[in-house]
């Protein structure tokens, strides 16, 4: 149970407070309701580049990191296809420094050319380090555009290519800030050794003077139902053949979401899971194999991926995956399997309450989904899922005509 | 009118409280250290065993035992174990480290009674089935194939081997080492290492006397495992130095890893060295990050660290940089070290690092698990809580002259091993 109090400032900023007196620390987490899905097709990677620029100094404070470190604090941020999330942890006694820093960069950035130039380079190096200079590193750069033809989930948060990042201009940066970085598009969670009255006072002092800005109304194209099997073959200098299969699945707020999450657990969570035991241990077709969901706010992906044991043909391996998918479509999972994945979900929920930052991030995310209270009732939705619902979930999406397959093959074999 | 250019008041972290574990003993002598704290009904139980009987000809013996320990026992198959552990929503993790191997159980208290007997079977009657070993060898070799395509992995592996040779800190694992694994070797190592005399228990979370008694009933008797063992001990002569270039013509980034053998936690300079390391590359605002990432944009990240192990310590700097700027990055790293050896650190910067490190220490004591981790650090170094008092005192009081002396003592780049994977 993660308790919280909630209020909204006059400019529309939503504030949640989680009081936890077992720690001397505090967390200030700000979620901006903007992600890579809000980018234009010729300016991809921009939400993430922008996240880097948020550390390049704000209108009244030349350095963001320095004053925070000086009071014993740390910070970081991440960008996904859906959101951009910034967080600070620091000794609770110095919390006001976090309010000062975060409110100033919500007010306005310094928009320094030097910062833009440096961060373009840093992001290009990040692109290389994580996506280009790793075996299989570019899988998601290729799988997304295969699975999505209309929705902006067709590009990765890092962007479609280095060129679009290199071309980012200051006027784009300013326009992006104006459009997305205002109080109405943000959710702030303060947690730890804090009192709600103090947080209200500091929020009114530091954040309420920020102009409300214009409300961004999201209007993204809906991905049409896929009706043909899609495949792409990549040949690269990798040591093992690999298969990536992506199926579209319902959005995060769909009432069947938890059934799909548990379906992925039955297939792939832990060493008792089906794919691990049949494909890796019994048939020894894969040296690793996983099923997981992207948990996207809009229609997401259910992915099955694996690296093949040397000498196993791609056709054999793929057939074996389909056989497992057909089985779970045809036969109900056992009572023990259902209990197992539900117990596991419960454990994960309880263990996540050990970490203050996790609690703050979760509150912000569930508030974005509609109501932070959903966090505390989430386990009930998992426990209510039936074997029939998991079967229906499997029947709904494991269809060849709705599958996008990426074959990632050893160049010399291809 | 709010003046946003004024920095809010702040204070240095003063009061850092450590929770000292309760010490108990099972009937067979196993020491149990418990941090009973936290509001949630959950617990982490770690069985930690010292690594023993190291044989350089069989560098994967201890690794394979740790990995395969839950893959079949006299009474349970690998699948039975996984099914039962997962059924109760528990998590079982095995972890092989430089000096110790561990089995960690994370469980809700309500399922502890059901899960602990499974753990006992794993710890005292594992059989290491040949088929599981074969699968392990096949899949680990494939995983190694993928890792060997990664520049940072190659840099790590070659750096450790250059410094620590064929000891367990530096083994340069090859496919042949996997092929050489024998079931009999695993059984022998298991019986020697996983026995009560070689075991220490660390428990964190909710754990009351009744649970201790349950633990004692299950683990407090005589075990089957009782082979002879000698704890690993490594002695290293002068640290080797020199450049290692592993060329990868298609690399668009080069991985750099450089450093040298250093001191470990038992040395009186260790805390001061950590402050020096923090200034150089130990946090986001460090000199290496400020120069090589935030000013030059050569990399996504660069950092340095001091690592303490039982019989040695080492210092390293690591980064991945654009292949075309690798030479520039190397000279900038060199430059930053030279500045620390010649110029005094400004007090403004040193004060910032003091506060940052104290804040980090406070933040690293978040829950019962982290208090247990802090205790394990000193326990396995043969130290007590006075170590942390001294550490905090050093962070608060070390001065610029001392930092410069430490830089001259420990950061001699001519004596470094420098590994570059990619293009120089």
Interface residues (C-beta under 8 A of the other chain):
Chain A: X22 X23 X24 X25 X59 X60 X61 X65 X66 X67 X69 X70 X71 X72 X73 X74 X75 X89 X90 X91 X93 X94 X96 X97 X99 X100 X103 X104 X107 X117 X118 X119 X120 X121 X122 X123 X124 X125 X126 X128 X129 X130 X132 X133 X134 X135 X136 X205 X206 X209 X237 X238 X239 X240 X269 X270 X271 X272 X273 X277 X280 X281 X284 X287 X288 X307 X309 X310 X336 X339 X340 X343 X344 X345 X346 X347 X350 X351 X353 X354 X355 X356
Chain B: X2 X4 X5 X7 X8 X9 X10 X11 X12 X13 X15 X38 X39 X40 X41 X42 X70 X78 X79 X81 X82 X83 X85 X86 X87 X88 X89 X90 X91 X106 X107 X108 X111 X135 X138 X139 X142 X143 X145 X146 X148 X149 X150 X151 X250 X251 X252 X253 X283 X284 X285 X293 X294 X295 X296 X297 X298 X299 X300 X320 X321 X322 X351 X352 X353 X355 X356 X358 X359 X360 X362 X363 X366 X367 X369
